[in-house]
Each structure stands twice: as C-alpha cells, then as structure tokens.
Amino acid sequence: MNCIAHQSPGLWRHPQDRSTQYKDIEYWTDLSKILEKGLFDGIFIADVLGIYDVYHNSAEHALTGAVQVPVNDPLQIIPAMAAVTKHLGFGLTTSISFEHPYPFARRISTLDHLTKGRVGWNIVTSYLESGSKNLGLKTQVNHDNRYDIADEYLEVLYKLWEGSWENDAVLRDKEKGIFADHRKVHPIDHQGKYFTVPGIHICEPSPQRTPVLYQAGASTRGQKFASQNAECVFIAAPSKVAAKKVVQGIRKKLIEEGRDPYSVKIYTLLSIVTDETDLKAHEKFKEYQSYGSYDGALTLLSGWSGVDFSQYQPADKVEYIHTNAIQSLLDSYVNADPDRVWTIEEIANWNSLGGNGPVVVGSASTVADHLQQWIEDTDIDGFNLAYILAHQSFIDVVDYIVPELQKRGVYKTEYREGTLREKLFGNSAHLPNNHKGASYRYNHSIQFSHAV
C-alpha cells in the first residue's frame, strides 16, 4: 500500500523498516526488483480513500500511528516499477464507488500499454464511510447495493475495453494517412440505471484489453460478484479451517455461474518470518512483536468491520455484528472456525503483525512445509504475502523460502513470457471466450450481445 503502516501497525518504528520512505520512487523501484528476483507473480497494491475513524469515533490513533494514513495514489507508482522490471505484474486497487467508469477505463488502458500488459485490477466497492462523505455522500451506500452498482460498472468497462474497438481497427497506415478504420470503432451507447456512456473508448486496445480481474469480497454478495467476474480472488482468514470454508464457497459459486471451479486462482493472506534456523526465526518474530501496536490493530479492525472496538474490554469475546463494512471479517472469527473463540485482545495481537492472516515462523524448510500444507488442506492456489518489515520481509522470502520451494519442485524457476494473464493462466492475453466480459465483444450482426 502506498502508505506507512499497512497491515502491521507499529512496525514502521523498527530500525530496519523502510516504510517512511514510501514517498520516494526508489522505495518502489527497489521493491519491484526484489520481487522480480524472487519470481513473484506480482505486487498487489491495496488502497483506501478515507480514514480509519471508527475506533474511539476518532482519527487520533490512525494519524498518530500512521495507520493507512497518509496514503498516496497507488496508480502513479506502477509505471516506475514497470520501467525497472520485465515480468512482474501489478495488481492495482481502485474503488468503483469513487470514479466514473469512463475516465477509469482510460487510466487502466494507459497502464496496460505502458506495462506491456502486466496490469491487474482489484475491484473494490469500498467500506470506509469517511471516504464516501468526502465525496459528497451523506452516508455509505448499502453493502449489497454497492455490488449492484459494481455489476453495471463492469458492464460499461467491458463494453469499452472489449467491444468499442474491433481487433483490426488500428491500421497505422502512414502511406494512406489512415491510423484507424473509423468503421471499426463503435460507440457503446450504454444507458443504464447508474451510468450513461454513449461514446467510444478513447484508447486503442491495450495488450490485454481488460486487465486481469482481482476481487476480494468474501461476503455472500461479494462471492456472487467474484464468481461472475473475477479471475483471481484474495481471501483473508485467521485459520486453515476458516480459509477452507471460504474457498469451498467460492468454488461452489463458480459452478453455479457455469464456470470451471478452478478457472479462478484463490490466494490467501499470509505473512512469513524466516531466518537460517527455527530458533533465529522465532527470535526475530518475538522482536517484531515488541513493536506491534494494540491501538493500531484495533484501529484497522474497527475500520474494516465497522465496529468500534474501543467500547469493549480486552478479555471480551468477539461476536458477529451485521454492519455496512466488510461483512466477512467478523464472520471469519466467530462462525468460520467452531474450534476457536477469540477475545478482543487476541484479535488485536493477531492483527498487529501481517493483518487478518496467519504468520508462519521458522526456517526455510519449516515455512515451506507449512505453505505446502496450506495448499493441501484448504485448496487455495497461492499466497498474498503481507510484509511485516518493508522491504526486509520480502528479502527474507526471496533469500530463504523461494530456493527451498524451487528445490522441492513446487515453485517456478523462470517466468513465462507474455502478459500477466498469459503468465498466470498460460493461454491468451485476452479474457477467455467463456468469461462474462468476452460476451461484450463487438458482434457484426448485433453490436453488443449484452447491450442494455
């Protein structure tokens, strides 16, 4: 995240941590080179447009602890990282709630051109009421209604990215002076409940047309949206039991939508603390814990869940409360794992390092065993690694864990050529023909096969 304290509040104070350099372009170019050295599929850049002010009904702890504030624009750092790498993908988080789809379509197409097709988009509907109010809304739009808007938002984007320009519309004919065949560039004429977009996409088709589509909604409505649109899904669960339940739900939804349940890659949130030996790794973890922030963790949890945790005592049990924020968060603690009852203090300590995912601690061999066991026990496809120290957490993974996984034959030894979609799925640079978005490609007999 383009901020200081992302998922590990308090750790920016550690002498090895570089988070306070987030404003410097070198911070991001160094990170991208570290990740590409480790053959990471991509960097996932989270974002919020708002402040965490639910805890104590105040922004005090967010500001004093730099808990996701200040936070800079995530999009502008991507071209710099792309310029110093060749293969690394870039998963950009932006909210459908805060930008009209027409200019957004241009921003993503531009990025896809500049990165030669290495862009993914994490589709979020946003959960912070503070962000909505700063954009003139009296309150946050209802949770499920945000997904109704997202459905149409994606429809507009599919029409722009997939259907406005035919594949052979761009000629670049210097002798005849014809750059594009105007007969093959089409207005989308979208008139819907939430958006009216009559014109053409203002950009020529980018390498992927539609970026790789990521989604992180784990609520019932979020899973339905993901099962219709996502190519990659991020989940966050505190245990394998909870993760397995979410994964099973997603696979089931995909089948209900007529998709292959394994056509979508599911990544779970996880952090790693590693060193030469188990003992050294646990000593490092204990040191990291000494920098964790109780108030910072509850600031995040209150913002994520919509529940002000300051009204409870540390020993109080966590209960499910229906809110308008991230509905799956409390459910993952209360209902997903019947063998565990959490207290407020326990989830605060848990979330102070790496956020709402587990921390695996140990030598390369120990960590690799855990990762392989997670894959086997939960049916996930991979991991969304949250750092504890910037950039030391990723340096440690690249130096210790990657070679061990390669030795076991479960991690790639070189990148596949092509766009991000080709690297992840091995097929076309474009959406597969059976994807919902592909149905919006221009059809000569019916301009838009899914037109409103």
ZADOMI-983428 format. One record per residue (C-alpha): x, y, z; residue in three letters. Coordinates in Angstrom, 3 decimals, decimal comma, padded with zeros to 6 digits. Each point is the difference from the previous one (the first is absolute). Last residue first. Layout:
REM residues N
+----------+----------+----------+------+
|     east |    north |       up | rest |
+----------+----------+----------+------+
|        X |        Y |        Z |  ALA |
...
+----------+----------+----------+------+
END
This chain:
REM residues 452
+----------+----------+----------+------+
|     east |    north |       up | rest |
+----------+----------+----------+------+
| -028,851 | -002,889 | -022,161 |  VAL |
|  002,545 | -001,487 | -002,378 |  ALA |
|  001,136 | -003,553 |  000,680 |  HIS |
|  000,647 | -001,109 | -003,598 |  SER |
|  001,203 |  003,449 | -000,805 |  PHE |
| -000,176 |  001,082 | -003,641 |  GLN |
| -002,172 | -002,888 | -001,109 |  ILE |
|  000,870 | -001,242 | -003,495 |  SER |
|  003,617 |  001,116 | -000,094 |  HIS |
|  000,644 | -001,014 |  003,614 |  ASN |
|  002,293 |  002,168 |  002,072 |  TYR |
|  001,226 | -001,681 |  003,138 |  ARG |
| -002,416 |  000,255 |  002,913 |  TYR |
| -000,271 | -003,761 |  000,465 |  SER |
|  003,719 | -000,081 |  000,821 |  ALA |
| -000,694 |  001,766 |  003,302 |  GLY |
| -002,007 | -002,930 |  001,351 |  LYS |
|  002,896 | -002,384 | -000,540 |  HIS |
| -000,590 | -002,964 | -002,320 |  ASN |
|  002,154 |  001,464 | -002,771 |  ASN |
|  002,998 |  000,338 |  002,290 |  PRO |
|  000,979 |  003,608 |  000,796 |  LEU |
|  002,950 |  001,141 | -002,071 |  HIS |
|  003,731 | -000,706 |  000,143 |  ALA |
| -000,860 | -003,544 | -001,017 |  SER |
|  000,980 | -003,221 |  001,768 |  ASN |
|  002,557 | -000,744 |  002,699 |  GLY |
| -002,196 |  000,931 |  002,957 |  PHE |
|  002,159 |  002,162 |  002,247 |  LEU |
|  002,753 |  000,982 | -002,428 |  LYS |
| -002,441 |  000,425 | -002,876 |  GLU |
| -002,224 |  002,253 |  002,117 |  ARG |
|  003,015 |  002,051 |  001,109 |  LEU |
|  001,062 |  000,456 | -003,605 |  THR |
|  002,537 | -002,113 | -001,823 |  GLY |
|  002,956 | -002,226 |  000,784 |  GLU |
| -000,086 | -002,571 |  002,809 |  ARG |
|  002,303 |  000,922 |  002,859 |  TYR |
|  002,792 | -002,229 |  001,197 |  GLU |
|  000,697 | -002,519 |  002,768 |  THR |
| -003,649 | -000,502 |  000,944 |  LYS |
| -000,979 | -001,268 |  003,437 |  TYR |
| -001,124 | -003,495 |  001,075 |  VAL |
|  003,067 | -001,992 | -001,061 |  GLY |
|  001,265 | -000,567 |  003,529 |  ARG |
|  003,256 |  001,800 | -000,765 |  LYS |
| -002,037 |  002,877 | -001,393 |  GLN |
| -001,912 |  000,225 |  003,285 |  LEU |
|  003,274 |  000,103 |  001,947 |  GLU |
|  001,514 |  002,597 | -002,345 |  PRO |
| -003,117 |  002,217 |  000,386 |  VAL |
| -000,095 | -000,238 |  003,799 |  ILE |
|  003,433 |  001,211 |  001,096 |  TYR |
|  001,341 |  002,891 | -002,100 |  ASP |
| -003,254 |  001,078 | -001,706 |  VAL |
| -002,070 | -000,373 |  003,169 |  VAL |
|  002,617 |  001,845 |  002,065 |  ASP |
|  000,188 |  002,843 | -002,524 |  ILE |
| -003,799 |  000,167 |  000,072 |  PHE |
| -000,172 |  000,498 |  003,765 |  SER |
|  002,965 |  002,397 | -000,111 |  GLN |
| -001,752 |  002,508 | -002,237 |  HIS |
| -001,900 |  001,327 |  001,934 |  ALA |
| -000,446 | -001,931 |  003,238 |  LEU |
| -003,164 | -001,989 |  000,702 |  ILE |
| -000,824 | -000,673 | -003,630 |  TYR |
| -003,280 | -001,515 | -001,111 |  ALA |
|  000,354 | -002,966 | -002,338 |  LEU |
| -003,014 | -000,778 | -002,200 |  ASN |
|  000,400 | -003,738 | -000,267 |  PHE |
| -000,766 | -002,713 | -002,514 |  GLY |
| -002,567 | -002,300 | -001,593 |  ASP |
| -002,217 | -000,705 |  003,018 |  ILE |
| -001,432 | -003,497 |  000,508 |  ASP |
| -000,041 |  000,409 |  003,820 |  THR |
|  001,866 | -003,039 |  001,368 |  ASP |
|  002,394 | -000,710 | -002,870 |  GLU |
|  000,933 |  003,619 | -000,750 |  ILE |
|  000,352 |  000,791 |  003,686 |  TRP |
|  002,160 | -003,107 |  000,482 |  GLN |
|  002,309 |  001,138 | -002,805 |  GLN |
|  000,387 |  003,377 |  001,668 |  LEU |
|  000,644 | -001,558 |  003,404 |  HIS |
|  002,686 | -002,360 | -001,319 |  ASP |
|  001,643 |  002,900 | -001,842 |  ALA |
|  000,059 |  001,987 |  003,257 |  VAL |
|  001,742 | -002,808 |  001,888 |  THR |
|  002,555 | -000,610 | -002,741 |  SER |
|  000,797 |  003,682 | -000,414 |  ALA |
|  000,412 |  000,406 |  003,754 |  SER |
| -002,899 |  001,059 |  002,178 |  GLY |
| -003,022 |  002,237 |  000,545 |  VAL |
| -003,263 | -000,018 | -001,971 |  VAL |
| -002,149 |  003,020 |  000,825 |  VAL |
| -003,740 | -000,502 | -000,474 |  PRO |
| -002,270 |  002,464 | -001,791 |  GLY |
| -002,099 |  002,963 |  001,101 |  ASN |
|  002,864 |  002,482 |  000,016 |  GLY |
|  003,668 | -000,894 | -000,300 |  GLY |
|  001,078 |  000,661 |  003,576 |  LEU |
| -002,310 |  002,086 |  002,224 |  SER |
| -002,965 | -002,018 | -001,216 |  ASN |
|  000,555 | -002,973 |  002,296 |  TRP |
|  000,706 |  002,212 |  003,023 |  ASN |
| -003,263 |  001,868 | -000,581 |  ALA |
| -001,855 | -003,259 | -000,713 |  ILE |
|  001,196 | -001,420 |  003,304 |  GLU |
| -000,723 |  003,141 |  002,018 |  GLU |
| -003,592 |  000,122 | -001,244 |  ILE |
| -000,490 | -003,624 |  000,994 |  THR |
| -000,337 | -002,850 | -002,479 |  TRP |
| -001,867 | -003,293 |  000,337 |  VAL |
|  001,492 | -002,803 | -002,106 |  ARG |
| -001,123 | -003,502 | -000,896 |  ASP |
| -003,067 |  001,079 | -001,979 |  PRO |
|  002,183 |  001,787 | -002,593 |  ASP |
| -002,066 |  001,832 | -002,615 |  ALA |
| -002,593 |  001,425 |  002,379 |  ASN |
|  001,582 |  002,539 |  002,316 |  VAL |
|  003,423 |  000,941 | -001,351 |  TYR |
| -000,646 | -000,278 | -003,747 |  SER |
| -003,491 |  001,425 |  000,537 |  ASP |
|  001,533 |  003,133 |  001,462 |  LEU |
|  001,805 |  000,700 | -003,261 |  LEU |
| -002,579 | -001,278 | -002,500 |  SER |
| -002,248 |  003,051 |  000,347 |  GLN |
|  002,632 |  002,498 | -001,037 |  ILE |
| -001,930 |  003,258 |  000,640 |  ALA |
| -003,774 |  000,596 |  000,211 |  ASN |
| -000,311 | -001,890 |  003,279 |  THR |
| -001,488 | -003,215 |  001,392 |  HIS |
|  001,583 | -000,763 |  003,378 |  ILE |
|  001,696 | -003,330 |  000,622 |  TYR |
|  001,446 | -000,354 |  003,490 |  GLU |
|  003,576 |  000,200 |  001,271 |  VAL |
|  000,331 | -000,985 |  003,676 |  LYS |
|  000,944 |  002,663 |  002,529 |  ASP |
|  003,432 | -000,368 |  001,664 |  ALA |
|  001,427 |  003,214 | -001,493 |  PRO |
| -003,042 |  002,029 |  001,127 |  GLN |
| -002,459 |  001,289 | -002,546 |  TYR |
| -001,148 |  003,500 | -001,002 |  GLN |
|  003,357 |  000,672 | -001,711 |  SER |
| -000,867 | -002,676 | -002,566 |  PHE |
| -002,107 |  002,428 | -002,030 |  ASP |
| -001,646 | -002,332 | -002,526 |  VAL |
|  000,012 |  000,860 | -003,731 |  GLY |
|  001,880 | -003,245 | -000,695 |  SER |
|  002,962 |  001,299 | -002,006 |  TRP |
|  000,189 |  003,337 |  001,779 |  GLY |
| -000,287 | -001,524 |  003,455 |  SER |
|  002,548 | -002,681 | -000,875 |  LEU |
|  002,472 |  002,557 | -001,330 |  LEU |
| -000,255 |  002,268 |  003,050 |  THR |
|  000,047 | -003,120 |  002,182 |  LEU |
|  003,386 | -000,923 | -001,462 |  ALA |
|  001,355 |  003,510 |  000,472 |  GLY |
| -001,233 |  000,115 |  003,597 |  ASP |
|  001,838 | -003,245 |  000,791 |  TYR |
|  003,136 |  001,087 | -001,881 |  SER |
|  002,700 | -002,538 | -000,847 |  GLY |
|  003,640 |  000,951 |  000,645 |  TYR |
|  000,675 | -002,706 |  002,602 |  SER |
| -001,580 | -002,529 | -002,360 |  GLN |
|  002,821 |  000,576 | -002,490 |  TYR |
|  002,561 | -001,034 |  002,620 |  GLU |
| -001,948 | -003,181 |  000,740 |  LYS |
| -000,128 | -000,765 | -003,719 |  PHE |
|  003,769 |  000,457 | -000,340 |  LYS |
|  000,620 | -002,330 |  002,933 |  GLU |
| -002,393 | -002,494 | -001,596 |  HIS |
|  001,899 |  000,169 | -003,299 |  ALA |
|  003,368 | -000,397 |  001,722 |  LYS |
| -001,220 | -003,109 |  001,827 |  LEU |
| -001,568 | -001,519 | -003,114 |  ASP |
|  003,312 |  000,357 | -001,803 |  THR |
|  001,489 |  002,088 | -002,834 |  GLU |
| -002,779 |  002,588 |  000,166 |  ASP |
| -003,720 |  000,346 | -000,610 |  THR |
| -003,016 |  002,113 |  000,904 |  VAL |
| -002,754 | -000,529 | -002,545 |  ILE |
| -003,358 |  001,697 | -000,381 |  SER |
| -003,230 | -001,398 | -001,457 |  LEU |
| -003,072 |  001,157 | -001,900 |  LEU |
| -001,591 | -002,723 | -002,123 |  THR |
|  000,101 | -000,168 | -003,788 |  TYR |
| -002,723 | -001,603 | -002,132 |  ILE |
|  000,596 | -000,507 | -003,727 |  LYS |
| -003,171 | -000,151 | -002,090 |  VAL |
| -000,524 | -002,547 | -002,792 |  SER |
|  000,054 | -002,685 |  002,694 |  TYR |
| -003,748 | -000,018 |  000,632 |  PRO |
| -000,566 | -000,119 | -003,784 |  ASP |
| -002,752 |  002,511 | -000,649 |  ARG |
| -003,742 | -000,480 | -000,404 |  GLY |
| -000,946 |  002,638 |  002,567 |  GLU |
| -001,061 | -002,689 |  002,490 |  GLU |
|  003,371 | -001,704 | -000,531 |  ILE |
|  001,799 |  003,245 |  000,849 |  LEU |
| -002,150 |  000,411 |  003,108 |  LYS |
|  001,039 | -003,460 |  001,214 |  LYS |
|  003,708 |  000,785 | -000,476 |  ARG |
| -000,452 |  003,246 |  001,964 |  ILE |
| -001,814 | -001,697 |  002,876 |  GLY |
|  002,581 | -002,782 |  000,201 |  GLN |
|  002,752 |  002,619 |  000,155 |  VAL |
| -001,770 |  001,847 |  002,826 |  VAL |
| -000,424 | -003,168 |  002,079 |  LYS |
|  003,592 | -001,033 | -000,638 |  LYS |
|  001,256 |  003,398 |  001,181 |  ALA |
| -001,898 | -000,225 |  003,295 |  ALA |
|  001,363 | -003,452 |  000,783 |  VAL |
|  003,470 |  001,020 | -001,168 |  LYS |
| -000,018 |  002,847 |  002,512 |  SER |
| -000,116 |  003,790 |  000,339 |  PRO |
| -001,634 |  000,550 | -003,399 |  ALA |
|  000,662 |  002,537 | -002,718 |  ALA |
| -001,090 | -000,689 | -003,581 |  ILE |
|  001,224 |  001,339 | -003,325 |  PHE |
| -001,709 | -001,161 | -003,176 |  VAL |
|  001,515 | -000,259 | -003,481 |  CYS |
| -001,868 | -000,160 | -003,325 |  GLU |
| -002,972 |  001,890 |  001,381 |  ALA |
| -003,203 |  000,861 | -001,869 |  ASN |
| -003,009 | -002,232 |  000,650 |  GLN |
|  001,330 | -001,971 |  002,971 |  SER |
|  001,384 |  003,213 |  001,461 |  ALA |
| -003,390 |  001,712 | -000,027 |  PHE |
| -001,634 | -003,035 |  001,614 |  LYS |
|  002,803 | -000,164 |  002,566 |  GLN |
| -000,487 |  003,665 |  000,881 |  GLY |
| -003,729 | -000,522 |  000,544 |  ARG |
|  000,658 | -002,894 |  002,377 |  THR |
|  002,845 |  001,886 |  001,688 |  SER |
|  003,575 | -000,875 | -001,002 |  ALA |
|  000,701 |  003,017 | -002,215 |  GLY |
|  003,635 |  000,033 | -001,081 |  ALA |
| -000,088 |  000,334 | -003,771 |  GLN |
|  002,660 | -000,099 | -002,691 |  TYR |
| -000,587 |  000,422 | -003,739 |  LEU |
|  002,964 | -000,283 | -002,345 |  VAL |
| -000,220 |  003,180 | -002,039 |  PRO |
| -002,542 |  000,210 | -002,845 |  THR |
|  001,546 |  000,852 | -003,379 |  ARG |
|  002,984 | -002,249 |  000,811 |  GLN |
|  002,530 |  001,659 | -002,322 |  PRO |
| -001,920 |  003,298 | -000,083 |  SER |
| -002,758 |  000,753 | -002,502 |  PRO |
|  000,013 |  003,606 | -001,264 |  GLU |
| -001,042 |  002,517 |  002,613 |  CYS |
| -002,995 |  002,403 |  000,062 |  ILE |
| -002,505 | -002,803 |  000,337 |  HIS |
| -002,888 |  001,085 | -002,194 |  ILE |
| -003,029 |  002,041 |  000,997 |  GLY |
| -003,427 | -000,287 |  001,634 |  PRO |
|  000,832 | -000,559 |  003,667 |  VAL |
| -002,983 |  000,356 |  002,347 |  THR |
|  000,550 | -001,509 |  003,435 |  PHE |
| -002,059 | -001,023 |  003,050 |  TYR |
| -003,207 | -001,535 | -001,350 |  LYS |
|  001,344 | -000,617 | -003,490 |  GLY |
|  000,462 |  001,657 | -003,344 |  GLN |
|  003,110 | -001,231 | -001,800 |  HIS |
|  000,377 |  001,118 | -003,605 |  ASP |
|  003,328 | -001,863 | -000,438 |  ILE |
|  001,191 |  002,192 | -002,867 |  PRO |
|  001,881 | -002,076 | -002,554 |  HIS |
|  003,422 |  000,045 | -001,632 |  VAL |
|  000,118 | -002,310 | -003,020 |  LYS |
| -001,514 |  002,394 | -002,519 |  ARG |
|  002,543 |  002,634 |  001,090 |  HIS |
|  002,833 | -002,094 | -001,375 |  ASP |
|  002,916 |  001,255 |  002,061 |  ALA |
|  003,294 |  001,709 | -000,815 |  PHE |
| -000,732 |  000,801 | -003,613 |  ILE |
|  002,469 |  002,254 | -001,786 |  GLY |
|  000,105 | -002,212 | -003,057 |  LYS |
|  003,787 | -000,392 |  000,109 |  GLU |
|  000,192 |  000,111 |  003,804 |  LYS |
| -002,455 | -002,866 |  000,547 |  ASP |
| -000,186 | -000,420 |  003,780 |  ARG |
| -002,888 | -002,447 | -000,583 |  LEU |
| -001,840 | -000,133 |  003,355 |  VAL |
| -003,514 | -001,418 | -000,440 |  ALA |
|  001,203 | -003,596 | -000,450 |  ASP |
| -001,029 | -001,303 |  003,415 |  ASN |
| -003,236 |  001,986 |  000,065 |  GLU |
| -000,092 |  003,021 |  002,275 |  TRP |
| -003,016 |  000,708 |  002,223 |  SER |
| -000,715 | -003,557 |  001,061 |  GLY |
|  002,552 | -001,343 |  002,446 |  GLU |
|  001,345 |  002,952 |  001,961 |  TRP |
| -002,943 |  002,392 | -000,299 |  LEU |
| -002,809 | -002,570 |  000,134 |  LYS |
|  001,750 | -001,922 |  002,757 |  TYR |
|  000,448 |  003,237 |  001,940 |  LEU |
| -003,667 |  000,930 | -000,235 |  VAL |
| -001,058 | -003,475 |  001,112 |  GLU |
|  002,513 |  000,122 |  002,851 |  LEU |
| -001,610 |  003,178 |  001,343 |  TYR |
| -003,420 | -001,628 | -000,433 |  GLU |
|  000,887 | -002,876 |  002,310 |  ASP |
|  001,889 |  002,350 |  002,340 |  ALA |
| -003,163 |  002,051 |  000,546 |  ILE |
| -001,803 | -003,142 |  001,126 |  ASP |
|  003,069 | -000,811 |  002,099 |  TYR |
| -000,299 |  003,305 |  001,835 |  ARG |
| -003,679 | -000,806 |  000,518 |  ASN |
|  001,040 | -003,054 |  002,016 |  ASP |
|  002,018 |  002,044 |  002,496 |  HIS |
| -002,374 |  002,995 |  000,264 |  ASN |
|  001,521 |  003,233 | -001,316 |  VAL |
|  002,127 |  001,753 |  002,619 |  GLN |
| -001,512 |  003,143 |  001,471 |  THR |
| -000,793 |  003,593 | -000,865 |  LYS |
|  001,879 | -000,317 | -003,273 |  LEU |
|  002,054 |  003,021 | -001,115 |  GLY |
|  003,258 | -001,653 | -000,929 |  LEU |
|  001,481 |  000,629 |  003,432 |  ASN |
| -002,998 | -001,776 |  001,517 |  LYS |
|  000,661 | -003,150 | -002,013 |  SER |
|  003,617 | -000,172 |  001,125 |  GLY |
| -000,910 |  000,417 |  003,666 |  SER |
| -002,525 | -002,853 | -000,286 |  GLU |
|  002,841 | -002,408 | -000,666 |  LEU |
| -001,160 | -003,231 | -001,699 |  TYR |
|  001,004 |  000,326 | -003,633 |  SER |
| -001,555 | -001,680 | -003,100 |  THR |
|  003,207 | -001,760 | -000,965 |  VAL |
|  001,231 | -001,458 | -003,287 |  ILE |
|  003,676 | -000,950 |  000,104 |  ASN |
|  001,249 |  000,795 | -003,493 |  TRP |
|  002,871 | -001,840 | -001,652 |  GLY |
|  002,667 |  001,535 | -002,193 |  VAL |
|  002,953 | -001,654 | -001,751 |  ARG |
| -001,032 |  000,602 | -003,601 |  GLY |
|  002,965 |  001,830 | -001,442 |  LYS |
|  000,361 |  002,093 |  003,187 |  THR |
| -000,599 |  003,307 | -001,786 |  LEU |
| -002,857 | -001,381 | -002,116 |  HIS |
| -001,748 | -001,632 |  002,980 |  ASP |
|  000,421 |  003,200 |  001,972 |  LEU |
| -001,631 |  002,078 | -002,750 |  THR |
| -002,840 | -002,494 | -000,290 |  SER |
| -000,511 |  000,232 |  003,757 |  ILE |
| -000,164 |  003,788 |  000,049 |  ARG |
| -002,276 |  000,081 | -003,055 |  ARG |
| -002,523 | -002,369 |  001,542 |  ALA |
|  000,037 |  002,132 |  003,155 |  PHE |
| -000,967 |  003,082 | -002,011 |  PRO |
| -003,188 | -001,790 | -001,199 |  TYR |
| -000,734 | -002,055 |  003,140 |  PRO |
| -000,735 |  003,035 |  002,221 |  HIS |
|  002,196 |  000,054 |  003,087 |  GLU |
| -000,615 | -000,340 |  003,739 |  PHE |
| -002,316 | -002,948 |  000,548 |  SER |
|  001,655 | -002,312 | -002,533 |  ILE |
|  003,003 | -000,026 |  002,296 |  SER |
|  003,600 | -000,410 | -001,092 |  THR |
|  002,520 | -002,693 |  000,896 |  THR |
|  002,791 | -000,657 | -002,500 |  LEU |
|  001,520 | -003,439 | -000,432 |  GLY |
|  003,333 |  000,469 | -001,752 |  PHE |
|  001,777 | -002,901 | -001,684 |  GLY |
|  003,767 | -000,526 |  000,036 |  LEU |
|  001,459 | -001,154 | -003,327 |  HIS |
|  002,364 |  002,598 | -001,441 |  LYS |
|  001,016 |  002,213 |  002,909 |  THR |
|  001,606 |  003,433 |  000,438 |  VAL |
| -002,508 |  001,964 | -002,122 |  ALA |
| -002,966 | -001,922 |  001,406 |  ALA |
|  000,795 |  001,244 |  003,494 |  MET |
|  000,020 |  003,618 | -001,183 |  ALA |
| -003,192 | -000,539 | -002,001 |  PRO |
| -001,714 | -001,465 |  003,100 |  ILE |
|  000,668 |  002,800 |  002,501 |  ILE |
| -002,702 |  002,276 | -001,433 |  GLN |
| -002,840 | -002,457 |  000,446 |  LEU |
|  000,144 | -000,411 |  003,769 |  PRO |
| -000,828 |  003,627 |  000,918 |  ASP |
|  001,463 |  000,965 |  003,370 |  ASN |
| -001,007 | -000,943 |  003,532 |  VAL |
|  000,653 |  002,076 |  003,121 |  PRO |
| -001,647 | -001,919 |  001,566 |  VAL |
| -000,206 | -003,771 | -000,165 |  GLN |
|  000,659 | -000,148 |  003,752 |  VAL |
|  002,581 |  002,767 |  000,410 |  ALA |
|  000,009 | -000,773 |  003,759 |  GLY |
| -000,802 |  003,547 |  001,148 |  THR |
| -002,338 |  000,519 | -002,952 |  LEU |
| -002,009 | -003,207 |  000,226 |  ALA |
| -000,041 |  000,227 |  003,787 |  HIS |
| -001,517 |  003,483 |  000,020 |  GLU |
| -002,484 | -000,445 | -002,873 |  ALA |
| -002,900 | -000,190 |  002,453 |  SER |
| -003,162 | -001,948 |  000,775 |  ASN |
|  002,069 | -001,794 |  002,660 |  HIS |
|  000,859 | -002,414 | -002,855 |  TYR |
| -002,266 |  000,891 | -002,953 |  VAL |
|  002,347 |  002,648 | -001,442 |  ASP |
|  002,064 | -002,016 | -002,468 |  TYR |
|  000,418 |  002,578 | -002,763 |  ILE |
| -001,288 |  000,188 | -003,535 |  GLY |
|  000,993 | -000,933 | -003,495 |  LEU |
|  001,456 | -003,436 |  000,637 |  VAL |
|  002,600 | -001,952 | -001,949 |  ASP |
|  001,660 | -003,383 | -000,444 |  ALA |
|  002,829 | -000,609 | -002,435 |  ILE |
|  000,500 | -003,668 | -000,895 |  PHE |
|  003,497 | -000,579 | -001,339 |  ILE |
|  000,284 | -002,705 | -002,591 |  GLY |
|  000,731 | -003,556 | -000,980 |  ASP |
|  003,062 | -000,033 |  002,267 |  PHE |
|  003,091 | -001,378 | -001,728 |  LEU |
|  002,208 |  000,739 |  003,041 |  GLY |
|  002,222 |  002,346 | -002,004 |  LYS |
| -003,215 |  001,595 | -001,260 |  GLU |
| -001,042 |  000,690 |  003,586 |  LEU |
|  003,299 |  001,625 |  000,980 |  ILE |
|  000,001 |  002,087 | -003,202 |  LYS |
| -003,531 |  001,222 |  000,718 |  SER |
|  000,932 |  000,981 |  003,546 |  LEU |
|  003,036 |  002,010 | -001,101 |  ASP |
| -002,123 |  001,830 | -002,599 |  THR |
| -002,606 |  000,778 |  002,639 |  TRP |
|  002,278 |  001,436 |  002,680 |  TYR |
|  002,050 |  001,673 | -002,735 |  GLU |
| -003,052 |  002,084 | -000,958 |  ILE |
|  000,061 |  001,632 |  003,424 |  ASP |
| -003,269 |  000,764 |  001,825 |  LYS |
| -000,042 | -003,471 |  001,625 |  TYR |
|  003,271 |  000,812 |  001,790 |  GLN |
| -001,751 | -000,219 |  003,387 |  THR |
| -000,539 | -003,696 | -000,693 |  SER |
|  003,711 | -000,888 | -000,077 |  ARG |
|  000,127 | -002,282 |  003,065 |  ASP |
|  003,371 | -001,077 |  001,345 |  GLN |
| -000,079 |  002,310 |  003,064 |  PRO |
| -003,536 | -001,149 |  000,961 |  HIS |
| -002,333 |  002,973 |  000,457 |  ARG |
| -001,954 | -000,879 | -003,161 |  TRP |
| -000,994 | -003,171 |  001,885 |  LEU |
| -002,700 |  001,846 |  001,966 |  GLY |
| -002,925 | -001,080 | -002,155 |  PRO |
|  000,716 | -003,160 | -002,029 |  SER |
| -002,529 | -000,143 | -002,848 |  GLN |
|  000,713 |  003,349 | -001,693 |  HIS |
|  001,895 |  002,382 |  002,257 |  ALA |
|  001,862 |  002,442 | -002,268 |  ILE |
| -001,995 |  000,628 | -003,187 |  CYS |
| -000,140 | -000,945 | -003,664 |  ASN |
| -001,283 | -003,464 |  000,822 |  MET |
+----------+----------+----------+------+
END
